[in-house]
Amino acid sequence: MGYSKAPTRHRFGPFDFGGGADDFFSIISPTGRDGGILVDYGVEGVTEAFNGDTLDPQLSVGTAADRDKYGEEITVNPAVDAGMSLRSQFETIGKTLSGAKIGDYITADGLNIPASGAGIHAIASTGANLTGQGVLYADIVWPD
């Protein structure tokens, strides 16, 4: 099994992180592909600046039963107005952010995404004066 193709960007949204309800968006692999490698996930196409209160908006990649099975929760920084992703926070593999590495977020299971059952979780803000809208995405390299 080879991985010579560029990542496929799976887009979902727009999603309203200030709307008060979490959501799960299913990732569908290209036909006949199984065992994808998660390389990035985030939010783009921001149409409303983010603001959290008790809980800032978060994203993760997982299953309906385990929301961070493939990619741990990342916080969408309230200052974000042009989009952000896991990789944009770290820039390159091996760089650290508060002592963490990108591999601390993309789990071992994230190196073997199944053809179905995976998805991106949008975790809405909680508290007062909540805002933030954008398009969620996950970049996955699928085998040839």
N, C-alpha and C positions, 0 to 999 in steps of 0.2 A: 504494500500500500504506500503510495507516494503522496506528497503534499506540495505540488509544484505551482498551484494556482494562487492568485491573490485572495485575500479574505473576502467573503461575501458579507455585505452589510445588510443586516436584517433590521428594518425600520418599523416603528410602531408609534402611532400618535396622530395628532398631538395629544399629550396627556396634561391634565390640570392638577398639578401637585398641591394646589391650594383648595381643591374641591372636597377634601375630607375623606375620600375613600381610596384604599389601596387597590391595585389591579395587577393582573397577570396576563402577559401577552405571549402566546405560544410561538416558538421558533420552529419553522418547518424547514427541514433540510432539502437541498436539491435532490431530485429523484434518484434513488439508489445509493445515496451517500449516508454513511454512518461513521461515527468516530471522529467528529470534528474537533478542532482545537480552538478554544476561546482565546482571542488575542486582545480584545478590548471591548468595553461597553461604556455607554455614557448617554448624554443628552445633547442634541443639536437643534438648530432652527428655533431658538428661544424667541417666543413672542411676548412673554411677560416675565419680568425680573423675579428672581426667587427670594422668598422671605419665609422663614420658619419662626416658630416661637418655642413651644415646649420641645418639639422634634423638628429638625430640619429635614427637607425632602431627601430620600435615599433611593438608590437603585441596587439591584442584585440580580444574579443569574442563577436559576435553579429549576426546581420542579414545583408542582402545586403543593406537594407535601413538605418540601425542604427548600425554602426560598433562596438559600445561598449555597446550594450543593456545588455549583460550578464557579461562581464568582461571589465573593463576600460583599456585604453591603458597603457602598460608598456614599458619602454625603454630598449632595449637590450644594455647593457653597452658596450662601445667600448673595454673594457678590457676583455670581455668574450671570452674565447677560449675553454672552456669545456662544455658550455651550461649553461642555467639559466632558472629560472621560477619565477612566482609570489611567490610561497611558499618558494623557496630558498632565496628570498630576505627578507622574514619575519621570516623564520624558523618554527614558530608555530603560531596558531591563537592567537591573542591578543598582540603579539609583535608589536612594532611600528617601522616605518622607516620614519624618518623626521616628526614625529607626526601623520602619517597615520597608519591605521590598515588594515589588509588583507580584512576585511569587507567593506572597502572603495573602494576596487577594484572589488570584486565579488558583483554584484548588487543584489537587491531583485529578479529581473527577472532571475538571474543566479541560483536561487534555484528551478527553474521550467523550464528547457530547453525542448523545444518541440521535438518531434520525427523527424521533418524536418524543414528546414528553418534557422537553426543556423549554424554558421561557424566561422572559425578563420581568422582574417584579418592580413595580413602581410603588414606593412607600410614601404616602402623602404626608404633608406637614400636619402637625397638630398644634393647637393653641389658638391665638387670635391674630388677625390681620395677615392671613395666609395668602401667598401668591406664588406663581411660578408655572409657566407652561412651556412645553417643548416636545420635541420628537425623540423618543427613546430609541437606542440602537444597540446592537451587539454585533461585533465583527468576529466571524468564525471562518477558519480555513478548513474546508472540507476535502477529504481525500480524492485523488484522481479516480 
